[in-house]
Amino acid sequence: MHYFAYGTLLVEESMRKVAPGARNVGYMRLDDYVMGFGNCSNPNTAGCMLLPQKGAVTHGIQYELSDEAMAALDAAAHVAEEQWVHLPVTLEDENGKKVQSTTYTIPGAYKPWVPTDEYVAPILLGLTQCPFPEQYKHDLRAMIAKAQASAS
C-alpha cells in the first residue's frame, strides 16, 4: 500500500516509529491542494489537513507500507473515529509520472487551528531533510508562521 505524507511524517524516522517498515519510495507532488491546520470533530484533536485550492502544490513523501503498518498509521490517525479519513490522491513523481496513493485529511467543514511549536517542529525538520523546491519550503514556513501569528 502507498501513503503520501505531507506534514508531521516528513521525517522518516518519525514515520517508522508509527509504521515500522515504512519505506520512502519517492518525493512527490500533489497538485490542487494546500496544507492547512484544522480541528477535528473531537475538540482535543487537531493537525494537518489538505484543502482543495486550484493551482496549489503540496510536496511530500510517498511511502510503501505493509497492511500492518497502514493499520498502525490508521490507529494513530484515529481513522475509526473519523478524526482523519483516507483521501485517494494522484501524485506526480520527479519525472512527471502520475502515481496513485492515499493520504489523510480532516473530514467536514474546515475549522482552523493554530499549531503549536511542538506540533510544527517535525514539519520544519522535514523541510531541511527533503529535497523539495526551495520556494515551496519558503512558502510552507511562511504559512506556518502566519498560522501561528493568528493566535496573537
TIRO-2110 file (N, C-alpha, C; in Angstrom, 1 decimal):
// TIRO-2110
0.9, -1.2, 0.0, N, 1, A
0.0, 0.0, 0.0, CA, 1, A
0.9, 1.2, 0.0, C, 1, A
0.4, 2.3, -0.6, N, 2, A
1.2, 3.6, -0.6, CA, 2, A
0.5, 4.6, 0.2, C, 2, A
1.3, 5.4, 0.9, N, 3, A
0.8, 6.5, 1.7, CA, 3, A
1.6, 7.8, 1.4, C, 3, A
0.9, 8.9, 1.2, N, 4, A
1.5, 10.2, 0.9, CA, 4, A
1.6, 11.0, 2.2, C, 4, A
2.8, 11.3, 2.7, N, 5, A
3.0, 12.1, 3.9, CA, 5, A
3.3, 13.5, 3.5, C, 5, A
2.6, 14.5, 4.0, N, 6, A
2.9, 15.9, 3.6, CA, 6, A
3.1, 16.8, 4.8, C, 6, A
3.0, 16.3, 6.0, N, 7, A
3.1, 17.1, 7.2, CA, 7, A
4.1, 16.6, 8.3, C, 7, A
3.5, 16.1, 9.4, N, 8, A
4.4, 15.7, 10.5, CA, 8, A
5.2, 14.5, 10.2, C, 8, A
4.9, 13.7, 9.2, N, 9, A
5.6, 12.5, 8.9, CA, 9, A
6.6, 12.7, 7.8, C, 9, A
7.1, 13.9, 7.6, N, 10, A
8.2, 14.1, 6.6, CA, 10, A
9.5, 13.7, 7.1, C, 10, A
9.6, 13.4, 8.4, N, 11, A
10.9, 12.9, 9.0, CA, 11, A
10.7, 11.4, 9.0, C, 11, A
11.5, 10.7, 8.2, N, 12, A
11.4, 9.2, 8.0, CA, 12, A
11.4, 8.4, 9.3, C, 12, A
12.3, 8.9, 10.2, N, 13, A
12.4, 8.1, 11.5, CA, 13, A
11.1, 8.2, 12.3, C, 13, A
10.4, 9.4, 12.2, N, 14, A
9.1, 9.5, 12.9, CA, 14, A
8.1, 8.6, 12.3, C, 14, A
8.1, 8.5, 11.0, N, 15, A
7.1, 7.6, 10.3, CA, 15, A
7.4, 6.2, 10.7, C, 15, A
8.6, 5.8, 10.8, N, 16, A
8.9, 4.4, 11.2, CA, 16, A
8.6, 4.1, 12.6, C, 16, A
8.5, 5.1, 13.5, N, 17, A
8.1, 4.9, 14.9, CA, 17, A
6.6, 4.5, 14.9, C, 17, A
5.8, 5.1, 14.0, N, 18, A
4.4, 4.8, 13.9, CA, 18, A
4.1, 3.6, 13.1, C, 18, A
4.8, 3.5, 11.9, N, 19, A
4.6, 2.4, 11.0, CA, 19, A
5.9, 1.7, 10.6, C, 19, A
6.4, 0.8, 11.5, N, 20, A
7.6, 0.1, 11.2, CA, 20, A
7.7, -0.5, 9.8, C, 20, A
8.8, -0.4, 9.2, N, 21, A
8.9, -1.0, 7.9, CA, 21, A
8.5, 0.0, 6.8, C, 21, A
8.0, 1.1, 7.1, N, 22, A
7.7, 2.1, 6.1, CA, 22, A
8.9, 2.4, 5.2, C, 22, A
8.7, 2.5, 3.9, N, 23, A
9.9, 2.7, 3.0, CA, 23, A
9.6, 3.9, 2.1, C, 23, A
10.5, 4.9, 2.1, N, 24, A
10.3, 6.0, 1.2, CA, 24, A
10.6, 5.5, -0.2, C, 24, A
9.6, 5.7, -1.1, N, 25, A
9.7, 5.3, -2.5, CA, 25, A
9.8, 6.5, -3.4, C, 25, A
9.8, 7.7, -2.8, N, 26, A
10.0, 8.9, -3.7, CA, 26, A
9.4, 10.1, -3.1, C, 26, A
9.9, 11.2, -3.6, N, 27, A
9.4, 12.5, -3.2, CA, 27, A
8.4, 12.9, -4.3, C, 27, A
7.2, 13.3, -3.9, N, 28, A
6.1, 13.5, -4.9, CA, 28, A
5.5, 14.9, -4.7, C, 28, A
4.7, 15.3, -5.7, N, 29, A
3.9, 16.5, -5.5, CA, 29, A
2.4, 16.2, -5.8, C, 29, A
1.6, 16.9, -5.1, N, 30, A
0.2, 16.8, -5.2, CA, 30, A
-0.4, 18.1, -5.6, C, 30, A
-1.0, 18.1, -6.8, N, 31, A
-1.5, 19.4, -7.3, CA, 31, A
-2.9, 19.7, -6.8, C, 31, A
-3.2, 21.0, -6.7, N, 32, A
-4.5, 21.5, -6.4, CA, 32, A
-5.0, 21.3, -5.0, C, 32, A
-4.0, 21.1, -4.1, N, 33, A
-4.2, 21.1, -2.6, CA, 33, A
-3.2, 21.9, -1.9, C, 33, A
-3.6, 22.5, -0.8, N, 34, A
-2.6, 23.2, 0.0, CA, 34, A
-2.8, 22.6, 1.5, C, 34, A
-1.7, 22.5, 2.2, N, 35, A
-1.7, 22.0, 3.5, CA, 35, A
-2.2, 23.1, 4.4, C, 35, A
-3.1, 22.7, 5.4, N, 36, A
-3.6, 23.6, 6.4, CA, 36, A
-3.6, 22.9, 7.7, C, 36, A
-4.0, 23.7, 8.8, N, 37, A
-4.1, 23.1, 10.1, CA, 37, A
-5.6, 23.2, 10.5, C, 37, A
-6.2, 22.1, 11.0, N, 38, A
-7.6, 22.2, 11.3, CA, 38, A
-7.9, 21.4, 12.6, C, 38, A
-9.0, 21.7, 13.2, N, 39, A
-9.6, 21.0, 14.3, CA, 39, A
-10.4, 19.8, 13.8, C, 39, A
-10.3, 18.7, 14.5, N, 40, A
-11.1, 17.5, 14.2, CA, 40, A
-12.4, 17.6, 14.9, C, 40, A
-13.3, 16.6, 14.7, N, 41, A
-14.6, 16.7, 15.4, CA, 41, A
-14.4, 16.6, 16.9, C, 41, A
-13.4, 15.8, 17.3, N, 42, A
-13.0, 15.8, 18.8, CA, 42, A
-12.3, 17.1, 19.1, C, 42, A
-12.8, 17.9, 20.1, N, 43, A
-12.2, 19.2, 20.3, CA, 43, A
-10.8, 19.1, 20.9, C, 43, A
-10.3, 17.9, 21.3, N, 44, A
-8.9, 17.8, 21.7, CA, 44, A
-8.0, 17.2, 20.7, C, 44, A
-8.4, 17.1, 19.4, N, 45, A
-7.6, 16.6, 18.3, CA, 45, A
-7.6, 17.6, 17.2, C, 45, A
-6.4, 17.8, 16.7, N, 46, A
-6.2, 18.8, 15.6, CA, 46, A
-4.9, 18.4, 14.9, C, 46, A
-4.7, 18.9, 13.7, N, 47, A
-3.5, 18.7, 13.0, CA, 47, A
-3.5, 19.1, 11.5, C, 47, A
-2.7, 18.5, 10.7, N, 48, A
-2.5, 18.8, 9.3, CA, 48, A
-3.7, 18.3, 8.5, C, 48, A
-4.1, 19.0, 7.5, N, 49, A
-5.1, 18.5, 6.6, CA, 49, A
-4.9, 19.1, 5.2, C, 49, A
-5.5, 18.6, 4.2, N, 50, A
-5.4, 19.1, 2.9, CA, 50, A
-6.7, 19.9, 2.5, C, 50, A
-6.5, 21.1, 1.9, N, 51, A
-7.6, 21.9, 1.5, CA, 51, A
-7.5, 22.1, 0.0, C, 51, A
-8.6, 21.8, -0.7, N, 52, A
-8.5, 22.0, -2.2, CA, 52, A
-8.3, 23.4, -2.5, C, 52, A
-7.3, 23.7, -3.4, N, 53, A
-7.0, 25.0, -3.9, CA, 53, A
-6.4, 24.9, -5.3, C, 53, A
-7.2, 25.4, -6.3, N, 54, A
-6.8, 25.3, -7.7, CA, 54, A
-5.4, 26.0, -7.8, C, 54, A
-4.5, 25.3, -8.5, N, 55, A
-3.2, 25.8, -8.8, CA, 55, A
-2.1, 25.6, -7.6, C, 55, A
-2.6, 25.2, -6.5, N, 56, A
-1.7, 25.0, -5.3, CA, 56, A
-0.9, 23.7, -5.5, C, 56, A
0.2, 23.5, -4.8, N, 57, A
1.0, 22.3, -4.9, CA, 57, A
1.5, 22.0, -3.4, C, 57, A
1.3, 20.7, -3.1, N, 58, A
1.8, 20.2, -1.8, CA, 58, A
2.8, 19.1, -2.1, C, 58, A
4.0, 19.2, -1.5, N, 59, A
5.0, 18.2, -1.7, CA, 59, A
5.1, 17.3, -0.5, C, 59, A
5.5, 16.1, -0.7, N, 60, A
5.6, 15.1, 0.4, CA, 60, A
6.4, 13.9, 0.0, C, 60, A
6.3, 12.9, 0.8, N, 61, A
7.0, 11.6, 0.6, CA, 61, A
5.9, 10.5, 0.4, C, 61, A
6.2, 9.7, -0.7, N, 62, A
5.4, 8.6, -0.9, CA, 62, A
6.0, 7.4, -0.2, C, 62, A
5.3, 6.8, 0.7, N, 63, A
5.8, 5.7, 1.5, CA, 63, A
5.1, 4.4, 1.0, C, 63, A
5.9, 3.3, 1.0, N, 64, A
5.3, 2.0, 0.8, CA, 64, A
5.1, 1.3, 2.2, C, 64, A
3.9, 0.9, 2.5, N, 65, A
3.6, 0.3, 3.8, CA, 65, A
3.0, -1.1, 3.7, C, 65, A
3.3, -1.9, 4.6, N, 66, A
2.6, -3.2, 4.7, CA, 66, A
1.2, -2.9, 5.2, C, 66, A
0.3, -3.9, 5.1, N, 67, A
-1.1, -3.8, 5.6, CA, 67, A
-1.0, -3.5, 7.1, C, 67, A
-0.1, -4.2, 7.8, N, 68, A
0.0, -4.0, 9.3, CA, 68, A
0.5, -2.5, 9.6, C, 68, A
1.4, -2.0, 8.9, N, 69, A
1.9, -0.7, 9.1, CA, 69, A
0.8, 0.4, 8.8, C, 69, A
0.0, 0.1, 7.7, N, 70, A
-1.1, 1.0, 7.4, CA, 70, A
-2.1, 1.0, 8.5, C, 70, A
-2.4, -0.2, 9.1, N, 71, A
-3.3, -0.3, 10.2, CA, 71, A
-2.8, 0.5, 11.4, C, 71, A
-1.5, 0.4, 11.7, N, 72, A
-1.0, 1.2, 12.8, CA, 72, A
-1.1, 2.7, 12.5, C, 72, A
-0.9, 3.1, 11.3, N, 73, A
-1.0, 4.5, 11.0, CA, 73, A
-2.5, 4.9, 11.1, C, 73, A
-3.4, 4.1, 10.6, N, 74, A
-4.8, 4.4, 10.8, CA, 74, A
-5.2, 4.6, 12.3, C, 74, A
-4.6, 3.7, 13.1, N, 75, A
-4.9, 3.8, 14.5, CA, 75, A
-4.4, 5.1, 15.1, C, 75, A
-3.2, 5.5, 14.7, N, 76, A
-2.6, 6.7, 15.2, CA, 76, A
-3.4, 8.0, 14.7, C, 76, A
-4.0, 7.8, 13.5, N, 77, A
-4.8, 8.9, 13.0, CA, 77, A
-6.2, 8.9, 13.4, C, 77, A
-6.6, 8.0, 14.2, N, 78, A
-8.0, 7.9, 14.7, CA, 78, A
-9.0, 7.8, 13.6, C, 78, A
-8.6, 7.0, 12.6, N, 79, A
-9.5, 6.8, 11.4, CA, 79, A
-10.8, 6.1, 11.8, C, 79, A
-10.8, 5.2, 12.7, N, 80, A
-12.1, 4.6, 13.2, CA, 80, A
-13.0, 5.6, 13.8, C, 80, A
-12.5, 6.6, 14.4, N, 81, A
-13.3, 7.7, 15.0, CA, 81, A
-13.6, 8.8, 14.0, C, 81, A
-13.1, 8.7, 12.8, N, 82, A
-13.2, 9.7, 11.7, CA, 82, A
-12.7, 11.0, 12.1, C, 82, A
-11.6, 11.0, 12.9, N, 83, A
-10.9, 12.3, 13.1, CA, 83, A
-10.1, 12.7, 11.9, C, 83, A
-9.5, 11.7, 11.2, N, 84, A
-8.9, 11.8, 9.9, CA, 84, A
-9.6, 10.7, 9.0, C, 84, A
-9.6, 11.0, 7.7, N, 85, A
-10.1, 10.0, 6.8, CA, 85, A
-9.1, 9.8, 5.6, C, 85, A
-9.2, 8.6, 5.0, N, 86, A
-8.4, 8.4, 3.8, CA, 86, A
-8.9, 9.3, 2.7, C, 86, A
-7.9, 9.8, 1.9, N, 87, A
-8.2, 10.6, 0.7, CA, 87, A
-7.4, 10.0, -0.4, C, 87, A
-8.0, 9.4, -1.4, N, 88, A
-7.2, 8.9, -2.5, CA, 88, A
-6.7, 10.1, -3.3, C, 88, A
-5.4, 10.1, -3.7, N, 89, A
-4.8, 11.2, -4.4, CA, 89, A
-4.0, 10.6, -5.6, C, 89, A
-3.8, 11.5, -6.6, N, 90, A
-2.9, 11.2, -7.7, CA, 90, A
-1.8, 12.2, -7.6, C, 90, A
-0.6, 11.6, -7.4, N, 91, A
0.6, 12.3, -7.3, CA, 91, A
1.4, 12.3, -8.6, C, 91, A
2.5, 13.2, -8.6, N, 92, A
3.4, 13.2, -9.7, CA, 92, A
4.8, 13.1, -9.2, C, 92, A
5.6, 12.2, -9.8, N, 93, A
6.9, 12.0, -9.3, CA, 93, A
7.8, 13.0, -10.0, C, 93, A
9.1, 12.9, -9.8, N, 94, A
10.1, 13.9, -10.3, CA, 94, A
10.2, 13.8, -11.8, C, 94, A
9.8, 12.7, -12.4, N, 95, A
9.8, 12.6, -13.9, CA, 95, A
8.5, 12.9, -14.5, C, 95, A
7.5, 13.3, -13.8, N, 96, A
6.2, 13.7, -14.3, CA, 96, A
5.3, 12.5, -14.4, C, 96, A
5.7, 11.4, -13.9, N, 97, A
4.8, 10.2, -14.0, CA, 97, A
3.7, 10.3, -12.9, C, 97, A
2.5, 10.0, -13.2, N, 98, A
1.4, 10.0, -12.3, CA, 98, A
1.3, 8.7, -11.5, C, 98, A
1.1, 8.8, -10.2, N, 99, A
1.1, 7.6, -9.4, CA, 99, A
-0.1, 7.8, -8.4, C, 99, A
-0.7, 6.7, -8.1, N, 100, A
-1.9, 6.7, -7.1, CA, 100, A
-1.4, 6.5, -5.7, C, 100, A
-2.1, 7.1, -4.8, N, 101, A
-1.7, 6.9, -3.4, CA, 101, A
-2.9, 7.2, -2.5, C, 101, A
-2.7, 7.2, -1.2, N, 102, A
-3.8, 7.6, -0.3, CA, 102, A
-3.1, 8.5, 0.8, C, 102, A
-3.8, 9.4, 1.3, N, 103, A
-3.3, 10.2, 2.4, CA, 103, A
-4.5, 10.4, 3.4, C, 103, A
-4.2, 11.3, 4.3, N, 104, A
-5.3, 11.6, 5.3, CA, 104, A
-5.6, 13.1, 5.2, C, 104, A
-6.9, 13.4, 5.5, N, 105, A
-7.3, 14.7, 5.7, CA, 105, A
-8.4, 14.7, 6.8, C, 105, A
-8.7, 15.9, 7.3, N, 106, A
-9.7, 16.0, 8.3, CA, 106, A
-11.1, 16.2, 7.6, C, 106, A
-12.1, 15.4, 7.9, N, 107, A
-13.3, 15.5, 7.2, CA, 107, A
-14.2, 16.7, 7.7, C, 107, A
-15.2, 17.0, 6.9, N, 108, A
-16.1, 18.0, 7.3, CA, 108, A
-15.7, 19.4, 7.0, C, 108, A
-16.4, 20.4, 7.5, N, 109, A
-16.1, 21.8, 7.3, CA, 109, A
-14.8, 22.2, 7.9, C, 109, A
-14.0, 23.0, 7.3, N, 110, A
-12.7, 23.5, 7.8, CA, 110, A
-12.9, 24.3, 9.0, C, 110, A
-12.2, 23.9, 10.1, N, 111, A
-12.2, 24.6, 11.3, CA, 111, A
-10.7, 24.9, 11.7, C, 111, A
-10.2, 26.1, 11.4, N, 112, A
-8.8, 26.4, 11.5, CA, 112, A
-8.3, 26.2, 12.9, C, 112, A
-7.1, 25.8, 13.0, N, 113, A
-6.4, 25.5, 14.3, CA, 113, A
-5.0, 26.2, 14.3, C, 113, A
-4.6, 26.7, 15.4, N, 114, A
-3.3, 27.3, 15.5, CA, 114, A
-2.3, 26.3, 16.0, C, 114, A
-1.4, 25.9, 15.1, N, 115, A
-0.5, 24.8, 15.6, CA, 115, A
0.6, 25.3, 16.6, C, 115, A
1.0, 24.4, 17.5, N, 116, A
2.0, 24.8, 18.5, CA, 116, A
3.4, 24.6, 17.9, C, 116, A
4.4, 25.2, 18.5, N, 117, A
5.8, 25.0, 18.1, CA, 117, A
6.1, 23.5, 18.1, C, 117, A
5.7, 22.8, 19.1, N, 118, A
5.9, 21.4, 19.2, CA, 118, A
5.3, 20.6, 18.1, C, 118, A
4.1, 21.0, 17.7, N, 119, A
3.5, 20.3, 16.5, CA, 119, A
4.2, 20.5, 15.2, C, 119, A
4.6, 21.7, 15.0, N, 120, A
5.3, 22.0, 13.7, CA, 120, A
6.7, 21.7, 13.6, C, 120, A
7.4, 21.4, 14.7, N, 121, A
8.8, 21.0, 14.7, CA, 121, A
9.1, 19.9, 13.8, C, 121, A
8.4, 18.8, 13.7, N, 122, A
8.8, 17.8, 12.7, CA, 122, A
8.6, 18.2, 11.3, C, 122, A
7.6, 19.1, 11.1, N, 123, A
7.4, 19.6, 9.7, CA, 123, A
8.6, 20.4, 9.3, C, 123, A
9.0, 21.3, 10.1, N, 124, A
10.1, 22.2, 9.8, CA, 124, A
11.4, 21.3, 9.7, C, 124, A
11.6, 20.3, 10.5, N, 125, A
12.8, 19.4, 10.4, CA, 125, A
12.7, 18.7, 9.0, C, 125, A
11.5, 18.2, 8.7, N, 126, A
11.4, 17.5, 7.4, CA, 126, A
11.7, 18.4, 6.2, C, 126, A
11.4, 19.7, 6.3, N, 127, A
11.8, 20.6, 5.2, CA, 127, A
13.3, 20.7, 5.1, C, 127, A
14.1, 20.5, 6.1, N, 128, A
15.5, 20.5, 6.0, CA, 128, A
16.0, 19.2, 5.4, C, 128, A
15.3, 18.1, 5.5, N, 129, A
15.8, 16.8, 5.1, CA, 129, A
15.3, 16.4, 3.7, C, 129, A
14.2, 17.0, 3.2, N, 130, A
13.6, 16.6, 2.0, CA, 130, A
14.0, 17.5, 0.8, C, 130, A
14.2, 17.0, -0.3, N, 131, A
14.7, 17.8, -1.5, CA, 131, A
13.6, 18.5, -2.2, C, 131, A
12.7, 19.1, -1.5, N, 132, A
11.6, 19.9, -2.1, CA, 132, A
12.1, 21.2, -2.7, C, 132, A
11.4, 21.8, -3.6, N, 133, A
11.9, 23.1, -4.2, CA, 133, A
12.0, 24.1, -3.1, C, 133, A
13.0, 24.9, -3.1, N, 134, A
13.3, 25.9, -2.1, CA, 134, A
12.1, 26.9, -1.9, C, 134, A
11.4, 27.3, -3.0, N, 135, A
10.3, 28.1, -2.9, CA, 135, A
9.1, 27.5, -2.1, C, 135, A
8.9, 26.2, -2.3, N, 136, A
7.9, 25.5, -1.5, CA, 136, A
8.3, 25.5, -0.1, C, 136, A
9.5, 25.3, 0.3, N, 137, A
10.0, 25.3, 1.7, CA, 137, A
9.7, 26.7, 2.3, C, 137, A
10.1, 27.7, 1.5, N, 138, A
9.9, 29.1, 2.0, CA, 138, A
8.4, 29.4, 2.2, C, 138, A
7.6, 29.0, 1.3, N, 139, A
6.2, 29.3, 1.4, CA, 139, A
5.5, 28.5, 2.5, C, 139, A
5.9, 27.3, 2.7, N, 140, A
5.4, 26.5, 3.8, CA, 140, A
5.8, 27.1, 5.2, C, 140, A
7.1, 27.5, 5.3, N, 141, A
7.5, 28.1, 6.6, CA, 141, A
6.7, 29.4, 6.8, C, 141, A
6.5, 30.2, 5.8, N, 142, A
5.7, 31.4, 5.9, CA, 142, A
4.3, 31.1, 6.3, C, 142, A
3.6, 30.1, 5.7, N, 143, A
2.3, 29.7, 6.1, CA, 143, A
2.2, 29.3, 7.5, C, 143, A
3.2, 28.5, 8.0, N, 144, A
3.2, 28.1, 9.4, CA, 144, A
3.3, 29.3, 10.3, C, 144, A
4.2, 30.2, 10.0, N, 145, A
4.4, 31.4, 10.8, CA, 145, A
3.1, 32.3, 10.8, C, 145, A
2.5, 32.4, 9.7, N, 146, A
1.2, 33.2, 9.6, CA, 146, A
0.1, 32.5, 10.5, C, 146, A
0.1, 31.2, 10.4, N, 147, A
-1.0, 30.4, 11.2, CA, 147, A
-0.7, 30.6, 12.7, C, 147, A
0.6, 30.6, 13.1, N, 148, A
0.9, 30.7, 14.5, CA, 148, A
0.7, 32.2, 14.9, C, 148, A
0.9, 33.1, 14.1, N, 149, A
0.8, 34.5, 14.4, CA, 149, A
-0.7, 34.9, 14.6, C, 149, A
-1.6, 34.1, 14.0, N, 150, A
-3.0, 34.4, 14.1, CA, 150, A
-3.5, 34.2, 15.5, C, 150, A
-2.7, 33.5, 16.4, N, 151, A
-3.1, 33.3, 17.7, CA, 151, A
-3.0, 34.6, 18.6, C, 151, A
-2.2, 35.5, 18.1, N, 152, A
-1.9, 36.7, 19.0, CA, 152, A
-2.8, 37.9, 18.5, C, 152, A
END
